Amino acid sequence: PQDSHKHDKKNAYVGCSHDHNHDHGKDSHSHHHGHSHYHHAHGVVERMSVAFFLNLIFACIELVGGWMTNSLAVMSDAIHDFGDALAIGVAWYLEKKSHQQSNEKFSYGYRRLSVVAALITGVVLFSGSILVVVRAVPRLLAPEQPHVEGMFALALLGLAVNGFAAWRMSRGQSLSERMILVHLLEDVMGWAMILVGSIVMWFHPIPILDPIMALAVAVWVMWNAFRNLKETLQVILQAIPQHLQADVIEKALMRSSLVQSTHHTHVWSLDGQDHILTTHVIVHAGVSLEQSHQLKSELKAQLRSDFGIKEATIEIEWVGQACHDPEHA
């Protein structure tokens, strides 16, 4: 009887080691998850499309306005916006594609394309800011008085257009949306500075304010782009999400009276929002097959509710059973 019990437990381990406790059939998955996922994806893509068209149209207005007003701050922002419109357009396309269903080649789907979009947008933001700095430094040495009335009018229009786009994009949570939001907030802050600067220069001719404003915005953008690029690279390198800790998760799993210990716990993120976990759970010798199934369901529900783990793969092992997976210390 003892040998038979061990044999049953071994078969149970092999049979249920990768049980996700839901039907992976296409119809079932679509019924439970497809409806809400579609609306979420549609909202993200819609916000990006609005940001793209507003950015592109206003960049054209800025380019003409900057040339007419002889304002480096406006011209620099126009060049910056053309580059960002390209980056947002690429991000928009990749975001749309990232919501496609998984297939035989990409078993997790295309969600990481959203991370690629964030990376491209971040690089463009950082590069554009360096270009602004390069153009602004000579103006510090030889400042030129811009046409302040035109700057004032453009600043009001810029605040309205970019403020609306930033408000729409602030609803997003993905890395790509947050990176685009940095650009839009940069534009809002930049136009606010140009508005104040134009009012000051209207009454007091201080032309050096123009390149100073351009430099201030560029430094702010570089800092935020660098910060978001760092987070994006952490996702690409499969780092543990910042708000999660593997040891805390393992302690939570061990609160069950059936669990003796855990090991091989790995946590990473697909796109900065959807987190994945794999772990091995060692249960006591007397745990039955039915109990192991129930335990796995409870642990997955706990991981989802307490830590926001979207998908968890839990391997059940019994005390004394050899684990052949490699260590990742």
N, C-alpha and C positions, 0 to 999 in steps of 0.2 A: 504493500500500500504506500509506503514512503517513497519508493522509486516511481510508482505510478503518479504520485502527487507532484514530484519534481518534473516528470515528463509533461504533465498537464500544464504546469507553470511555464515551462519552456515553450510549449506550443502557444500559450497565451501571449507570451512576450513577442514571439515572432509574428503572430497574427495581428497584434494591436499596437505595435510599436509606433506606427505612423498614423494612427486614427485621428482625424480632425473633428470627429463628432458632428459632421454634417455631410450632406450629399453633395458630391462634386459634379453632379450632372448639370448640364448646361441650363436646362429649364429650371431646376431647383435654385441654382445660384442666381439666375436672373430674377426669379420671383422674390427672393429674400433681399438681394443687394442691388440689383440692377436699377431699380426705380430711383432710389435715393442717390446712387452713384451717378446716374445720368444727369440729374438736376444739379448736383455739385459740379460735375465737369462742365455742364452748359454755362453755369454761372461764372466759372473761372475763365473760360474761353471768351465769353461775352465781355467781361471786364477788361481782358487783354485787348480785344478788338477795339473797344472804345479808346483805351490808352494809346493804341497804335495810330489810329486815324487823327485823334486830337493832336498827338505829338507831331506827326508828319505835316499836317496842315499849318499848325502854328509855327513850326520850324521855317517854313517858307515865308510866313509873315515876318518872323524875326529877322531873317536874312535881309529882306528888303528894308525893314525898319532900321536895322543896325547900320546898314550902309547909308541910309538917308540921314540918320542922326549922328553919325560918326562916333558911335558908342562901342567901345571894345567889350564892355560887359554884355551888351545885347548881341553883338556879332559872335562873341565866344559862345554864348548860350545857344545861338542858332546852329553853329557848327556842332556843338555838343548834342543838340536835339536831333540833328540828322543822323548822327551815329547811333543815338539811342533809339530812334525810330526803326533803324535797321535791326538793332538788337531785340527790340520789342516784337518786331515782325517775325524774327526767327523764333523767339520764345513763344509767340502765339501759335505758330505752326507746330512746334515741338510739343506744346501743351495739348493741342488738339490730338496729336498722334499718341501722346502718352496715355490717353484714356482708352485706347483700343484694348480689346480683350486679349488674354494670354493665348499663346499658341504653342506648337511643338518646339519652336526655336527659342521663344522667350516665355518660360513657364510662369514667371511672376508678372508678365505683362510688360508694358512699356513705361511704367511710372518713372523710371530713372531718366527718361528724356526731359522731364520737368527739371531735374537737377542739372542736366546739361544746359538747358535754357538759362537757368540761374547763373551758371558759370560763364556763359557767353555774355550775358547782360552785365555781370560784374566786371569782366575784363574790359568791355567797352566803356563802362562808367569810369573805371580807373584810368584808362588810356586817354579818354576825353578830358579828364581833369588835369592830367599832365600837360596836354596841349594848351589848355587855358592858362596854366601857370607859365609856360614858355612864352606865350603871347603877351601876358600881363606884365612880366618883369621889365621889358624895355619901356613900357608906358609909364612905369614908376619913375624912370630916369628922365623921360621926356613926355610929360602928360599933355593931352590935347583936350580942349573943352568940347564936350558933345552938345548936341541940340537937346536941351533939357525938356522942352515942351513935348517933343516927340517921344523921349524916354518915358515921360510921365504917362502919356496915353498908352504906350505899349505895356508899361508896367501894370496899369489897371486891367487891360485885356489879358495879360499873362496871368495875373492873379486869379481872374475869373475862370479861364480855361483850365489851367493846371490845378487850381483848387478843386474844381469839379471832378477832374480825372483822378486826383489823389483821394478824394472822398469815396469814389467808386472802388478804387483799388484797395482801400484800407479794409474792406470786408474780407479780402483774401488772406489765407494762412500759409499757402505753399511758399517754398523757398523762392521760386520764380516770381511770384506775385510780390513778395516782400522786397526782392531786389528791384523790381520795377517801381515799387512804392518809394524806394530811396531816391530814384531819379525824379519822380514827380514832386516829392517833398523838397528836393534840391531846387527844383524850378520855382515852387511856391516861395521858398525862402529867398531865392535869388531875386525874384520879381519884387518881393517886399523890400529888399535892400535897395533895388534900383528905384523903387517908388520913393523911398525916404531920401536916397541920394539925389534924385532929380529935384525934389522939393528944396533940399539944402542948396544945391547948385543954382537953382532958380533965383535965389536971393543972394547967394554968396558964390562967386565963381571959384570953385575949388576943384579943378579938373582931375587932380590925383585921386579923388574919391572913386572914379570909374574903375581904374585897375585894382584899387584896394578891394572894392566890392567883388570883382571877378575872382581875386585870389582867395578871399574869405569863403566864397561858395565852393571853389575848387577843393580847398583843403577839407571842408566838411564832407564833400562827396567822396573824396579819396578815403577818408577814415571809415565812413559807413560802408563803402564798397568793399574795403579790405576786411571789415568785420564780417560781412555777409559771405564773402568769398571763403573765409576761413571755415565758417559753418558748412558751406557747400562742399568744400574739400573733405571735411570730416565725414559727411554723408557718403561721398564717393569712396572713401577709404574704409567704410563700414565701422566707423567708431560708434561706441555706445552713445545713444542720444543724451544730450546734456542733462536732461531732467530725470534720467534713470540711472540706477546703480545695480550692477549684477548681484552684489552681495545682499542688498536690501530685498531684491526679488527672490533670491534663494531662501532667505529667512522667512519671507511670507509664504512660500510654498511649503516650508517645513512646519508651519503651524498645524497642518493636518496630522492627526494622530496616526495615520497609516504610513506617513513618510518618515523614513529614518534619516536620509541625507539626499543631497543633490550634487551633481557635478556636470561638467561640460556645458555650462550655461553660457549661451552666446546671444547677444542682443544687438541688432543693428536697425537701420532705417532705410526704407526703399526711397523715400523722397523728402524726408524731413518731417512727414506727418504720419505715414503708415509704418508702424514698427513691427519687426519680426523677431521671434525668440525661438531658440531650440535649447532643450535641456534634457538631462537624464535624471530620473527620479528613482531612488532605491526605496522599495517598500519592505515592510516586515515579512517574514517567512509565511505567516499565516494568512496573508491577504489573498483572497480568491480572485478568480477571473472576473466575476461580476463586480466585485469591489474595485478592481483596477480600472474597469471601464467607467464606473461612476466617479472614481477619483479623478480620472483624466478630464472628464466633463467639468467637474467642479473647479479644478485648477485652471482650466482654460477660461472659464467664466470669471474667475478671480483675477487672472492676468489682464483680461479685457477691461474689467470695471475699475480695478485699482491702479493699473499702470498704462492703460491705453494700448495694450499689445493687440494688434489687429489679427495676427496669425501666429499660433504657437504650435510647435512640434514637440511633443513630450514622449520620450521613451521610458517605458516602465521596466525596471530591473528589480529582481528579488535579491535579498541578501545572499552573498556568496556567488552570485552569477558574475562571470567575467565580462568586462567591457573592453571591446576591441577597437574602439574609436581612438584616434590619436589625441594626445594632450595638447592643449593650446594655452600654455601658461602665460 
